[in-house]
Amino acid sequence: MAPSPPLADAPLPDALKGHWVDTKAPSGLRPYLKLARIERPVGWQLLLLPCWWAAGLAAVAAGLPVPNLWHCLLFLIGAIVMRGAGSTFNDIVDRKLDAQVARTRGRPLPSGQVSPKQAAAFMVGLSLVGLVILLQFNRFTVIAGIASLAIVAIYPFMKRITNMPQFVLGLAFSWGGLVGWSAVFGQLDAPAYLIYAAAVFWTIGYDTIYAMQDIEDDVIAGIKSSARYFGAFTQQAVGLCYGMTIALAGVAAWFAGAGPVAFIGVALFALHLGWQVHSIAGADGPAALKLFRSNWHAGLLLAAGFALDALVKFAF
């Protein structure tokens, strides 16, 4: 029998198979890359999308041909860095709970690959990089970005005290809907608030699907989640969340002065979310993870619709 790989080399259950972090990265760096969830990119992808949605709506409202590409690049880098910092903080707080859940006990902290002090230093380093990126925006956006840290700080504790920690995650993960707009206008207007609210409901929906993987272990560990709370009505609850997402995204587009192309994007987004809701029935852990990951493609449909609408409106 072949020997088991060292923990630092072993892929985590929800990591992309064959990812370069698990196959090519130096062994000494792998625990830190895993703390930052580099081999699980859907986290930063979902954090990024509300930024791009808002950037697209801002381009429509401002009469620009495309979203500000420099802003979109900064949002991309910032999402990767701050997802890493937030995940590291979450893992520091949850290291004892993670040790009780099959899917998470192999993570760097509960498995002892890094110490809490090492993880904290890594988190501070990522946060400083994130601050440098944030300082590239206008003053209002800098203040708005810093304000989001309060929600990020309380999120890891929510699974201990509320049945809906996904709501708090939504408040944090959707913040890009605000800063993506304020980066252009230096203030917040109705489309920003509406697309932010749409992203909050979207996050509750997709993270409920994600939490379906851990229900049995969560019961044993005493971890609360929307998937446990909704129980047999999970499919209906996710459907309601996604319905609110679609409605709010459509109203946000209307307030931004969007045209038909944007609403085609909303419709395609709605079709994808509808497919997810239909597929929830009978979904096991791997199927739930697949549905969760598919939200990257769903969100890109909406981002593309908004961006293309700006181009069409500018051209005609």
C-alpha positions, -999 to +999 in steps of 0.1 A: +000+000+000+013+034-010+021+058+020-004+086+026+007+120+014+018+146+039-011+168+051+004+198+033+003+179+001-031+163+005-059+181-014-089+192+006-123+177-003-137+209-018-105+219-037-103+218-075-088+185-085-053+187-098-049+224-089-014+238-091-014+245-053-016+207-047+007+196-075+033+223-082+036+248-053+065+244-029+054+223+001+063+251+026+039+275+008+010+251+004-005+256+039-006+294+034-020+291-001-047+268+013-054+293+041-061+319+013-083+293-005-062+297-037-071+262-048-108+269-041-112+300-064-150+301-063-148+321-030-130+351-045-150+347-077-182+351-058-168+380-038-157+397-071-190+394-090-210+421-071-181+445-078-184+438-115-222+440-115-221+474-099-193+485-123-214+475-152-245+494-139-223+524-132-211+524-168-247+522-180-257+551-158-227+572-166-230+567-204-196+549-206-189+523-233-174+498-209-170+494-171-138+511-158-113+484-167-087+497-141-113+494-114-123+459-125-087+448-123-083+463-089-115+446-078-101+413-091-068+416-072-086+429-041-111+400-041-084+374-042-064+391-015-092+400+009-109+366+004-076+351+016-074+374+046-110+368+055-107+331+051-076+330+073-094+350+100-123+326+098-100+296+101-083+311+131-116+316+149-131+282+137-101+260+141-116+239+169-150+236+151-132+227+118-115+198+136-150+183+142-162+184+105-149+159+080-147+184+051-126+209+071-105+189+095-076+187+070-074+225+067-039+240+077-049+252+112-069+222+126-044+198+111-015+216+127+003+226+095+005+262+106+001+278+141-024+305+149+004+330+152+017+322+118-018+324+103-024+357+120+008+372+105-002+359+071-036+375+075-021+409+084+002+407+054-027+401+030-048+429+047-020+454+041-019+444+004-057+449+003-054+483+019-029+494-008-054+484-034-083+501-017-063+534-015-063+536-053-100+546-052-117+579-042-121+588-005-158+578-002-149+543-016-120+540+008-142+547+038-169+524+025-144+496+020-130+500+055-165+500+069-170+465+056-144+451+080-169+453+109-191+427+092-162+406+082-150+405+118-183+393+133-192+367+106-171+338+120-190+339+153-225+339+137-226+302+132-226+299+170-254+322+177-278+324+147-295+299+124-288+323+095-251+330+094-255+331+056-273+364+060-242+380+077-220+364+050-242+380+024-238+414+040-200+410+038-197+392+004-221+417-014-202+448-004-188+451-039-222+461-050-217+493-031-180+501-038-183+491-075-208+520-079-191+545-055-158+540-073-173+558-103-196+583-087-181+589-053-215+583-036-242+557-033-275+558-053-305+536-057-289+511-082-261+505-057-283+497-028-305+475-050-277+455-065-262+451-031-295+437-018-297+414-048-263+401-040-272+395-003-301+373-013-280+355-039-253+348-012-279+334+012-291+311-016-258+298-029-243+294+006-273+275+018-266+250-011-229+249+000-239+242+036-259+212+025-226+193+024-221+195+062-255+191+077-247+158+096-213+170+109-228+205+118-254+188+140-227+169+159-205+200+162-234+223+171-228+246+141-258+265+129-266+271+092-295+280+069-294+245+054-301+230+089-327+257+096-346+253+064-344+215+065-370+199+043-379+233+028-344+241+016-353+240-021-382+264-015-361+287+006-333+289-020-359+295-046-373+324-027-338+339-022-330+335-058-364+350-068-356+381-047-322+383-063-336+384-098-363+409-089-338+433-072-313+430-100-339+438-125-351+469-106-314+480-101-310+478-139-341+498-144-330+525-120-296+527-137-314+534-170-304+500-186-317+488-219-328+455-233-294+438-233-291+442-196-325+426-191-315+397-214-286+392-189-310+392-160-332+366-178-302+343-185-291+347-149-327+338-138-326+307-160-294+295-144-307+301-109-339+283-118-318+253-129-300+253-096-332+253-076-346+225-097-314+205-092-314+208-054-339+180-048-320+149-039-286+165-043-258+149-022-226+165-011-207+165-044-238+176-063-243+205-038-207+216-043-211+215-081-243+236-079-225+261-055-196+264-078-218+270-108-227+304-094-195+318-109-210+312-144-244+324-133-230+357-120-209+362-151-241+361-172-254+391-153-221+410-154-218+404-191-254+416-197-247+449-178-214+455-196-227+448-230-257+470-224-234+499-216-216+493-249-248+491-270-262+522-254-230+541-261-228+529-297-264+537-305 
